[in-house]
Amino acid sequence: MRLWPRESLAGIEVGSSAVKFVRLRTGHRRVSIQQAGLVEYAEGDDREISRALATLVQEGGLQGQAVATVIWDRSLVARSVVLPKMPDDELAEAVRWEARKHLSFPVEEAVVDYLVTGEIHEGVADRLEVLFVGVPREAVLRLVRLLEGARLRVKAVDTNPLALRNACFLNMPTEADENTAIVDLGALRMEVAVFKGRHLKLSRTVEMGGEHLTRAIQEALHLGFQEAEALKRKLDVGPQASGGEMEAARAAVREVLDRMVLEVQRSLDFYKAQTREREIRRIVLTGGGALLKGIRQHMDMGPRLSTAMGLAMRPAA
């Protein structure tokens, strides 16, 4: 069985504070990172993103490279629904009708895609478990324009939870009935994704991230943003860390982290209430926020490149 496509994809993630890429080396059922890069920026406007992409492409020799990328948008919706079993053409239309119930914008302005994740057999009625994603078409076109402007060939646009699934489950044995939560801590937002086996069942975005921790230090100690950011990177927020001149900063960060933990717990409680599942087998912590010292212990787990790595593992077609 061939696990990887002949034309390998580089994973490109355009985040709120950095552009990241990963290119993989594969063979003999093993995968390793061949190249990786990251360019940060202060403001995530199109001009700065274009400059960062140009730097990555030039330094990484990525001109003309086929890439998979991830779409970030506040309006993006990912839902797992159950529909009657039907032919593919009818299912596509049924998914669009279902999407109307969940999207905050007209479905006519959306890109809607879906994946059948399982079948349910109950008596003589067969039903399908379907994961669908809806996102504004203009958000997708903007992202594609940025990447193509940097001389990259966009072959796939994925969602963050599915990209993280590829990376996090690579070497993690997972039973079909096990529940795993991936908590991705970005600069501006936190995403909680719950999987049953390898199937995405819940995706929720919370507008809290690493910058909120920096702002908390900024307000507590009356510092500039860059000073607060540098101090945050030195902090240990673990339960055993205490005392010293950085205690005020630590207390401010812990207060925000406690709110983030509460949002994670709410997401997991909602999933268990909706599905009647009793146990989340494991929680995986990833994203740039996972680099904060002691956060694994406080939130009771390859941080910043996880999404880009998962995108690079995506089949080309």
N, C-alpha and C positions, 0 to 999 in steps of 0.2 A: 504494500500500500504506500503510495507517495503522499507524504505528509505536507510538503511544501511546494508551491508553484514554481515552474521553471523561471518565470519572470518574478523575482522577489520584489516586494514593495518596501519602500522606506516609510516609516510612520512619522507623520508630521502633526504635531499638536500646536495650534495657535491658542495660547491661553491668555488670561487677563494680565499677566505680568511677564510672560516669556514665551518664546517660540522654541520648541524642542523637537529633535528628530532622532530616530534610531534606525540603523540598518543592521540586519542580522546576517550571520553566517550559519548555514544549515548543512546537515549531512549526518548520515548514520543515526537517524532518529534523535539527534541532539541539536540544540540551538545555542548560539552564543552571540554576544554583541560584537559586530564588526566595526561599527562606527556609531558615535553618539555625539550630539552637540546641543548646546543651549545658549540662547541669547536673550538677556533680560531687557526690559524697558520700563520706563516710569509710567507712561501713558499708553494704553492699548488702542490708540487710534490707527487708522489705516496707514498713515504715513510712516509711523514708527514700526508697525508690523511689517510693512514692505521692506524697510531698511533691514530689519532683523532677518527676514527671509532671504534677502539678497546676500547677507553675510553668511548665513548657513549654507546656502547653495554654493557660493564661491569657495568657502573654506572646506566644505565637505565634498566638492566635486560632484554635485547633484544635478547639474544641468541635464534636463531631459529625463530625470529619474521618475519612474512611476511611483506614485505615493498613495497611501490611504490617510485620511485625515478624520478628525472628529468635529462634530458640530456642537457649539455651545450657544444656547439661546434660552432666555428666560421663559419663552413661550413653548419650548419643546415639551411634548407629552409622550411618555412611553407607558403603555398599559398592557396588561395581560387580560384577555377576555375569552369567553367561551361562546362559540357560535355553532349552529347546526352544520353538519357535514354537507358540503355542496361542491360543485365543480369549481375549478380555479377561477374562471372568469366571473362567476357569480360571487365567489368569496372576496375577490378584490373589491367589488362594488359594495358588498356587505360591510367590509372593513371601513370603507370611506363613510358609510352611513353611521357606523358605530363611532367613528372618529368625531363626527359632528357633536356628539354628546359631551366630549371631553376637551375639545380645542377651545381656546379663548379667542380665536380669530376664524374667519370663514374658511371652510375646507377647500373652497375654490382657490384660495391663496396659499395652500399648503402643499408640501411634499409629504405624502403618506406612503409608508412601506410597511410590510408585515412579514412575519415568519411563523409558520405552524410549528409549535413546540411539542405537541402531543395530541393524542386522541383519547376520548372518554367513551366507554361502552356501557350504556345503561339500558338493559332490556333490548328492545328492538331499535332504540334511538342511538345513533352515533353522533358525537359532538367533537368539535375541534378546539383545542387550546391554542390561542393565537396571540402573539406579541405584536403590537403595532406601534409605530412611531410616527408622530406628526410634527412638522416643524415649518415655520414660514418659508416659502420658496425664496424670498428675497435674501434671507439669512444664508441659505445654501449657496445662492448665486454669488453673494458678496465674498464668501469664503473661497469659492472656486476661482473667482477673479483674482484674488490676492495671490493664490498659489500659482495659477497659470501666469500671472504677471512676473513671477520669480522663475519662470521657465521650468516649472514642474508639471508633470502629467497626472492629473487627478483621476484615479481609477476607482476609488471607493470613498464614500462619506459615511462614517459610522457614528454611533452614539458612545459616549464615555463608558457607561456600564459594560457594554459588550466588548469594547477594547480592553478594559480592565480584566474582564473575564479571561480573555486569551492569555494575558500576562500572569495573572495571579493563580490560575488553575493549571499552568504548564507543568509544574512539578508537585502539585498538591493532589493526592488521591482523593477523589470525591465520589461518594455513593449517590445513586440516583435519587434517593429519598432524603439526603442530607440538606440542611439549610445553611447557607453561608452568606454572611453580610460583608460587603466591601464598603468601607467608609473612606471616601476620597476627599482629602483636605486641600483645597486649592487656595489661591490668594484671596478671592472674593466670595467663594461659595464652598459649601460642603455637599457632597452627593452621597446619598445612602442607597445602595443597591442590594437587593436580597435575591439570591439564587436558590432554587431547589435543584440539586444536582448541578448541571451547567445551564439550566434554563432561567432566564431573568423573570422574576415574578413581581418585583416592586422596584421602582426607581423614584427617588424623591430628592429634590434640590432644596437646600436651606441657604438663605442669603447670609451666611456667616463663614469667614475664612481667616487665613493668616493675617490679612491686613487689619481685621478687627482686633486681633491680639496686639498688633503694633500700635493701633490707635488707643487701646486701653493703657498701654505703657506711656504713651505720649501724654495722655490726660493726667495720669497718676503722678508723673514726675515732671510735667511741664517741659517736655523735650521736643525738638524738631523730629520730623518723621524719620529721617535717615538715622539720627541718633537712637531713636526708639527701636528701629529695625535692627541696628547693630547690637543693641542690648538684648533684644529678644533672642537673637541667635546664640547668645552666651548663656541664656537662662537654663536652669534645670528645674522643671516644674513637677518632678516626681514627688510622691508623698513624703519621702524622707528628707527632701531638701528644705532647709529652713535657715533663718538667721542671716546675718550679713547685710551689707548695704543694698543688696538687690531685692530685699524682701518685699518692698512696696511694689516693685515691678512684677514679682512672682505672684503676689496676691491679686493684682489686677488681671494678669493673664489667667490665673486659675478661675476667677469669677466668670470670664468669657467661656473658658473651657467647660465649666459646669453647665452653662446654658447649651453648649454644643452637645454635650453628653445627653442632656435631657431630650434634645431633638432627635438624637439617634435612638434613644429608648422609645420615644413616641412612635417613630417609624417602625421599629421592630414590634411594638405592641399592636400597631395597626395591622401589620402583616399577619401576625398570629391570630388576631381577632377575625380577619377576613377569610383566612384559610383554615382556621382551626388547628394550625401547626402548634406544637408545644415547645419545640426546642430550636434555637439557633446554635448550630454545632460550633461554628467559629466566626470570629470577626477579624477581618483583615483591614489594617490601617495603611493607607497609601497617600500619595500626593506630597507636595512640598511641605505641608504642615507636619507630616510624619517625621521630619528631621528635627523637630523641637525636642530637646533633651527631656526625658522623663514623661513624654506624652503617652507612651504605651502604658506605663504603669498608671498614669492618671486616668486614662480612658478605659482601663480594665476589661502595631500590634504593636528592590530597587526603586525608593520613594518617588522622586520627581519624574522619572522617565517611564513610569508604569504604563501610562496611557499610550505614549508613543511606541513603546515596545509591543504592546498588544495590537496596535494598528499595523506594525510591521509584520506581525504574524498572520494577518488576514490574507486569505487566498485572493489572488489577483482577479479572479472571475468566479 
